[in-house]
Amino acid sequence: MIHSSSRDPVLIKKIQLRVWGLRDEIAYTYKQRSEGLDTTQKEDLIEHIRNEYEGKSTSPLGEITENSTLDDSEDEMAAALAAAESGEAESEDSGAVDLDSEEVVTIKQVRPKLPPSKFSSGSLILSEISMEEMSFFCDTSFLRGQSIVVEFLVPQNFILNGEVIFCRAYNPSSKIISETKHPYRLNLKFSFLKKGERTLLREFVKSIEPDIPEETPKEETANAGDLSDLDELDL
């Protein structure tokens, strides 16, 4: 328990997040892919992107590369789609998930190449995430009902989509110690917009659950000799 009068620093387990708006992602994705296309091809592209974001597309996405340059001119997503159409999908993966079976499922995701100004930073306290929602701190304010995307900056990065339930400024006198100030508090309900997101979240939640050792039942031998003493009592 932490008393309000305590002045001692408290260590809180948390991870860093990268956050951006889904609308920005779609708009910038279309802008990148539509360069050099005619009107008919652009209409087909719009339909393809719509299917992709509605979970109807089966095309594999590109790899999340932490060391990639965000303003690089190469479009990894377009390259992945082109490879898929030619039957030569990329072999690199962003996550191999073991679903408690002998089969390992590979889930591929991509971080859009948005301008750096479109990305926001956030932090998540591990005790504030579940399979339905999460609450976290962010350096940018988002509107209620806005669709946003969150990338978890863990050793094996993964991305989740969700809808903002609330976003408000929190007390700037917070005693939480952090190198980066995140003045907004958000609650996000997961939408699982793309295939594989639920599986990635499930595996992450399982990985952060505390290991509680099972208690070994005590042998009922301590009072075994006490019952025999009752015969010596004069009732």
Backbone torsions as a table, in degrees:
resi	resn	phi	psi	omega
1	MET	NA	139.8	178.8
2	ILE	-108.2	117.5	179.7
3	HIS	-81.6	145.8	-176.8
4	SER	-63.4	-24.1	-178.4
5	SER	-87.1	-3.0	-177.3
6	SER	-71.7	136.7	177.3
7	ARG	-109.5	5.1	-178.3
8	ASP	-79.2	141.5	176.5
9	PRO	-66.9	144.4	-178.8
10	VAL	-118.8	129.5	178.8
11	LEU	-84.1	120.3	-180.0
12	ILE	-116.8	127.6	179.7
13	LYS	-76.4	121.4	-179.3
14	LYS	-149.4	164.9	177.8
15	ILE	-129.8	159.4	-179.0
16	GLN	-89.0	150.1	-178.4
17	LEU	-126.3	153.3	168.5
18	ARG	-117.1	128.5	-171.3
19	VAL	-126.4	142.4	174.6
20	TRP	-153.9	163.9	-179.6
21	GLY	-81.9	138.4	179.4
22	LEU	-64.2	-35.9	179.1
23	ARG	-62.4	-41.9	177.1
24	ASP	-62.1	-40.2	-179.9
25	GLU	-62.8	-46.9	-178.4
26	ILE	-65.4	-44.8	-178.6
27	ALA	-62.5	-42.9	-177.7
28	TYR	-73.6	-33.3	176.9
29	THR	-63.3	-44.0	178.7
30	TYR	-64.1	-42.2	-179.0
31	LYS	-59.9	-42.6	-178.8
32	GLN	-68.4	-43.6	-173.9
33	ARG	-78.1	-23.4	-173.2
34	SER	-87.1	-4.9	-179.0
35	GLU	-62.7	126.1	177.9
36	GLY	84.7	1.1	-178.9
37	LEU	-92.6	150.7	175.2
38	ASP	-84.4	-179.3	-174.9
39	THR	-61.0	-43.7	-179.1
40	THR	-64.5	-43.8	179.4
41	GLN	-64.7	-35.2	177.6
42	LYS	-66.8	-37.7	177.3
43	GLU	-64.8	-41.4	176.5
44	ASP	-63.6	-38.4	179.5
45	LEU	-64.1	-41.4	178.4
46	ILE	-60.0	-43.3	179.2
47	GLU	-65.3	-39.6	179.3
48	HIS	-63.9	-44.5	179.7
49	ILE	-65.5	-39.9	178.2
50	ARG	-60.7	-45.0	178.7
51	ASN	-63.5	-37.5	-179.6
52	GLU	-63.4	-42.5	-177.4
53	TYR	-85.0	-8.2	173.1
54	GLU	-99.8	6.2	176.4
55	GLY	78.3	15.4	-178.2
56	LYS	-95.0	-13.5	-177.8
57	SER	-86.5	138.4	178.6
58	THR	-102.8	4.7	-179.2
59	SER	-69.1	130.5	178.7
60	PRO	-69.5	146.2	178.7
61	LEU	-94.4	170.3	-176.8
62	GLY	-79.5	176.0	-176.4
63	GLU	-80.7	143.0	169.8
64	ILE	-78.4	118.4	-179.1
65	THR	-117.6	109.6	-175.1
66	GLU	-62.1	-32.1	-176.7
67	ASN	-90.2	6.1	-179.0
68	SER	-71.5	152.4	179.1
69	THR	-89.7	125.8	-173.0
70	LEU	-65.9	-31.5	-177.5
71	ASP	-100.2	19.8	176.6
72	ASP	-64.0	140.1	-175.8
73	SER	-74.9	-19.5	-179.0
74	GLU	-73.0	133.6	-178.8
75	ASP	-97.9	100.3	-177.9
76	GLU	-64.2	-38.3	-178.4
77	MET	-64.7	-43.6	179.2
78	ALA	-64.2	-38.9	178.8
79	ALA	-63.5	-39.1	179.4
80	ALA	-65.5	-41.7	179.6
81	LEU	-66.1	-41.3	179.0
82	ALA	-63.2	-40.3	178.7
83	ALA	-64.9	-39.2	179.9
84	ALA	-64.9	-41.4	-180.0
85	GLU	-66.2	-29.5	179.9
86	SER	-89.7	-0.6	179.6
87	GLY	82.6	11.7	-179.3
88	GLU	-120.3	65.5	-178.6
89	ALA	-65.8	150.6	-179.4
90	GLU	-63.2	145.2	-179.4
91	SER	-90.7	-19.0	-179.9
92	GLU	-69.0	148.1	179.9
93	ASP	-130.4	159.1	179.6
94	SER	-101.9	-3.9	179.6
95	GLY	-178.6	129.3	174.3
96	ALA	-110.8	112.6	-172.6
97	VAL	-106.0	125.4	177.2
98	ASP	-93.7	111.8	-177.1
99	LEU	-92.1	51.4	178.8
100	ASP	53.7	37.2	178.4
101	SER	-147.5	178.5	179.7
102	GLU	-75.9	-16.5	-178.6
103	GLU	-86.8	132.4	176.9
104	VAL	-105.9	121.7	-177.7
105	VAL	-95.4	127.2	178.6
106	THR	-98.3	124.3	-179.6
107	ILE	-116.4	125.7	-178.1
108	LYS	-108.2	136.8	178.6
109	GLN	-135.4	169.8	178.6
110	VAL	-142.6	141.0	171.5
111	ARG	-93.4	124.1	-178.3
112	PRO	-65.0	149.4	-179.1
113	LYS	-89.2	67.4	178.1
114	LEU	-78.8	159.4	171.7
115	PRO	-61.0	146.2	-178.8
116	PRO	-52.4	-30.0	-178.3
117	SER	-68.0	-17.8	-179.1
118	LYS	-84.8	-11.5	179.8
119	PHE	-93.7	140.3	174.5
120	SER	-117.0	160.1	177.9
121	SER	-109.1	153.0	179.1
122	GLY	-151.4	173.8	177.0
123	SER	-143.5	142.9	-176.7
124	LEU	-122.6	128.4	170.4
125	ILE	-83.1	126.9	-168.9
126	LEU	-60.7	-22.7	-179.9
127	SER	-79.4	-1.5	-175.0
128	GLU	-112.7	35.2	177.0
129	ILE	-135.4	140.2	176.5
130	SER	-138.2	-173.4	179.9
131	MET	-76.5	-9.3	-179.4
132	GLU	-107.8	-35.3	-173.0
133	GLU	-157.9	174.6	173.1
134	MET	-154.4	154.8	173.7
135	SER	-116.2	139.4	-178.0
136	PHE	-153.6	171.8	178.6
137	PHE	-104.5	146.1	-176.3
138	CYS	-145.3	155.5	179.1
139	ASP	-91.4	2.3	-179.6
140	THR	-130.8	144.3	177.4
141	SER	-89.3	135.2	176.2
142	PHE	-119.8	155.3	-177.6
143	LEU	-82.1	149.2	175.4
144	ARG	-61.8	132.4	-178.1
145	GLY	87.2	-5.9	-179.7
146	GLN	-73.4	139.8	176.5
147	SER	-87.4	125.0	-180.0
148	ILE	-130.2	166.4	-179.0
149	VAL	-122.9	137.0	-178.2
150	VAL	-124.9	127.1	175.7
151	GLU	-106.3	126.9	179.6
152	PHE	-87.0	117.6	-176.3
153	LEU	-88.8	69.8	177.6
154	VAL	-110.1	171.3	-178.5
155	PRO	-50.1	-37.5	174.3
156	GLN	-113.1	90.4	-174.7
157	ASN	-57.5	147.5	172.0
158	PHE	-149.8	161.7	-171.8
159	ILE	-123.8	139.2	176.4
160	LEU	-130.5	145.4	175.2
161	ASN	-103.2	151.0	179.1
162	GLY	-164.8	175.3	179.9
163	GLU	-116.1	133.7	-178.6
164	VAL	-72.6	122.2	177.4
165	ILE	-87.6	-43.2	172.1
166	PHE	-154.3	156.0	176.1
167	CYS	-148.0	122.6	-179.6
168	ARG	-148.9	156.2	176.7
169	ALA	-71.8	142.0	178.6
170	TYR	-111.4	167.6	-174.0
171	ASN	-54.6	116.8	-178.9
172	PRO	-66.1	-12.3	179.2
173	SER	-89.9	18.1	179.7
174	SER	-55.0	142.4	-178.2
175	LYS	-89.2	5.5	177.4
176	ILE	-72.9	124.3	-176.9
177	ILE	-87.8	126.5	-178.8
178	SER	-151.4	144.7	177.7
179	GLU	-71.3	-31.6	-179.7
180	THR	-112.2	132.2	180.0
181	LYS	-82.1	128.2	176.6
182	HIS	-123.2	91.7	-170.8
183	PRO	-78.7	-0.8	-178.5
184	TYR	-117.7	145.3	180.0
185	ARG	-114.0	123.5	-177.1
186	LEU	-120.7	148.1	168.4
187	ASN	-118.3	127.3	-173.7
188	LEU	-121.4	128.6	173.7
189	LYS	-99.0	124.3	-176.0
190	PHE	-68.9	137.0	178.7
191	SER	-104.8	-15.8	-179.2
192	PHE	49.2	53.9	-174.3
193	LEU	-62.6	-37.8	-176.1
194	LYS	-115.3	153.8	-177.9
195	LYS	-61.7	139.9	177.0
196	GLY	95.3	-16.0	-176.4
197	GLU	-64.9	-41.8	-179.7
198	ARG	-62.4	-40.2	179.5
199	THR	-65.4	-43.0	179.0
200	LEU	-62.9	-41.3	179.0
201	LEU	-66.1	-42.2	-179.7
202	ARG	-59.8	-43.7	179.7
203	GLU	-67.3	-35.9	178.9
204	PHE	-67.4	-45.9	179.9
205	VAL	-61.2	-40.3	177.8
206	LYS	-63.7	-35.6	-176.3
207	SER	-71.8	-23.8	-177.9
208	ILE	-100.5	-1.5	177.1
209	GLU	-67.7	137.5	-179.7
210	PRO	-68.2	144.4	176.5
211	ASP	-84.4	109.2	179.7
212	ILE	-102.4	111.8	-178.6
213	PRO	-65.4	141.8	178.1
214	GLU	-73.3	138.0	179.8
215	GLU	-78.5	133.6	177.4
216	THR	-81.7	122.5	-179.6
217	PRO	-58.7	132.1	-179.4
218	LYS	-73.8	138.4	178.0
219	GLU	-70.8	132.9	-177.4
220	GLU	-83.4	65.7	-179.9
221	THR	-113.4	-14.3	-175.2
222	ALA	-64.2	-38.2	-177.4
223	ASN	-103.0	12.3	-177.0
224	ALA	-62.2	-38.3	-177.4
225	GLY	-82.9	-12.1	-176.9
226	ASP	-72.3	-30.6	-176.7
227	LEU	-67.5	-33.2	-179.7
228	SER	-67.9	-23.6	180.0
229	ASP	-71.1	-17.6	-178.9
230	LEU	-66.1	-26.6	-178.5
231	ASP	-67.1	-23.9	-177.0
232	GLU	-86.6	-7.3	-179.8
233	LEU	-82.7	142.2	178.9
234	ASP	-92.2	96.3	-179.5
235	LEU	-88.5	NA	NA
